[in-house]
């Protein structure tokens, strides 16, 4: 049976059957494309974290040679990477209770912002 004959037979069927065939074909084509993409990505190592381990990312282990960036720190993303290395100064955030009488009388120092909650 040729492809044109199969299409003619599908066109003769009720609407709900034609919709089921259309969704089945669309799902099959999508699955084939997804499997091809996944297999190529796994083969090329696109999902692998190159040159690091979980212990290195969490700071439990010193990075090996070549695993550090230009500044010597491991290549880590997230809040830990954004934290400043120098913690000798005053804290960046200070919570003052509204009931604290010194909070109302003191004026903010230069560079400070007070946000009432």
VEXZA-683278 format. One record per residue (C-alpha): residue number from 1; x, y, z. Coordinates in Angstrom, 1 decimal. Layout:
% residues N
NUM; X; Y; Z
...
***
This chain:
% residues 117
1; 0.0; 0.0; 0.0
2; 1.4; 3.4; -1.0
3; 1.6; 6.4; 1.2
4; -1.1; 8.2; -0.7
5; -3.5; 5.3; -0.2
6; -2.8; 5.3; 3.5
7; -3.6; 9.0; 3.7
8; -6.8; 8.4; 1.8
9; -7.8; 5.7; 4.3
10; -7.1; 8.0; 7.2
11; -9.1; 10.8; 5.7
12; -12.1; 8.5; 5.5
13; -12.1; 7.8; 9.2
14; -14.0; 9.9; 11.8
15; -12.5; 13.1; 13.2
16; -11.5; 11.7; 16.6
17; -9.5; 8.9; 14.9
18; -7.7; 11.4; 12.6
19; -6.8; 13.5; 15.6
20; -5.5; 10.4; 17.5
21; -3.3; 9.5; 14.4
22; -2.0; 13.1; 14.2
23; -1.1; 13.3; 17.9
24; 0.6; 9.9; 17.6
25; 2.7; 10.9; 14.6
26; 3.6; 14.3; 16.3
27; 4.6; 12.5; 19.5
28; 6.6; 9.9; 17.6
29; 8.5; 12.6; 15.7
30; 9.1; 14.6; 18.9
31; 10.4; 11.4; 20.7
32; 12.8; 10.7; 17.8
33; 14.2; 14.2; 17.9
34; 14.5; 14.2; 21.7
35; 16.3; 10.9; 21.7
36; 18.7; 12.1; 19.0
37; 19.4; 15.3; 20.9
38; 19.9; 13.5; 24.2
39; 22.2; 10.8; 22.7
40; 24.3; 13.5; 20.9
41; 24.5; 15.6; 24.1
42; 25.6; 12.6; 26.2
43; 28.1; 11.5; 23.6
44; 29.8; 14.9; 23.4
45; 29.8; 15.4; 27.2
46; 27.6; 18.5; 27.2
47; 26.0; 17.5; 30.5
48; 29.3; 16.7; 32.3
49; 31.0; 19.1; 34.7
50; 34.5; 19.3; 33.3
51; 37.5; 19.2; 35.6
52; 35.8; 19.4; 39.0
53; 34.2; 17.2; 41.6
54; 31.5; 17.9; 44.2
55; 34.2; 18.1; 46.9
56; 36.1; 20.8; 45.0
57; 32.9; 22.8; 44.3
58; 31.9; 22.8; 48.0
59; 35.4; 23.8; 49.2
60; 36.1; 20.5; 51.0
61; 39.1; 19.7; 48.7
62; 41.7; 21.9; 47.2
63; 41.4; 22.3; 43.4
64; 43.9; 20.5; 41.2
65; 46.3; 22.4; 39.0
66; 44.4; 24.0; 36.1
67; 41.0; 23.9; 37.9
68; 41.3; 27.5; 39.2
69; 40.4; 30.7; 37.5
70; 42.5; 33.8; 36.9
71; 42.3; 34.8; 40.6
72; 43.2; 31.3; 41.9
73; 39.7; 30.6; 43.1
74; 37.8; 27.5; 41.9
75; 35.3; 28.1; 39.2
76; 32.1; 28.0; 41.3
77; 28.8; 29.6; 40.5
78; 26.2; 30.7; 43.1
79; 26.1; 32.7; 46.3
80; 29.4; 31.2; 47.6
81; 31.2; 32.6; 44.5
82; 29.7; 36.1; 45.1
83; 30.8; 36.2; 48.7
84; 33.7; 38.6; 49.3
85; 36.9; 37.0; 50.4
86; 37.7; 39.8; 52.9
87; 35.5; 39.4; 55.9
88; 37.5; 41.5; 58.3
89; 35.3; 44.6; 58.0
90; 31.9; 45.3; 59.6
91; 28.9; 43.1; 58.6
92; 27.2; 44.2; 55.4
93; 23.7; 43.8; 57.0
94; 22.8; 44.8; 60.5
95; 19.3; 44.2; 61.9
96; 18.1; 46.9; 64.4
97; 15.0; 46.3; 66.5
98; 12.4; 49.1; 66.4
99; 12.2; 48.9; 70.2
100; 15.9; 49.8; 70.4
101; 16.0; 53.5; 71.6
102; 19.5; 54.0; 70.0
103; 18.0; 53.1; 66.6
104; 15.8; 56.2; 66.5
105; 18.4; 58.6; 67.8
106; 21.3; 57.5; 65.6
107; 21.6; 58.8; 62.1
108; 22.9; 56.6; 59.3
109; 26.6; 56.8; 58.6
110; 27.7; 57.7; 55.1
111; 27.1; 54.7; 52.7
112; 24.5; 53.1; 54.9
113; 20.8; 52.7; 54.0
114; 18.1; 52.0; 56.6
115; 15.1; 50.1; 55.4
116; 12.2; 50.0; 58.0
117; 10.2; 46.8; 58.2
***
